Amino acid sequence: MTEYAIVVTEVMNGNIQIFVKTIVLSFGNWRKLDWPKKKIKQIEGSFLDKSFQKLVFLKKLKD
């Protein structure tokens, strides 16, 4: 089972809101758990979701 922390920066009215969740990639499903922001020290990968104006970062926690 591989765990990732997901950081979503959402641009709303010029303000940037940061949401941090842990997603566990297993069995083809993503299970969302709360994860402290301070745990995010480096970024494994990122992609821009233009339709929702969100920049999403993935950080691998463990395999």
Sequence and secondary structure as in RCSB ss.txt:
>XXXX:A:sequence
MTEYAIVVTEVMNGNIQIFVKTIVLSFGNWRKLDWPKKKIKQIEGSFLDKSFQKLVFLKKLKD
>XXXX:A:secstr
 EEEEEEEEEEETTEEEEEEEEEEEETTEEEEEE  GGG  S SEEEEETTTTEEEEEEEEE 
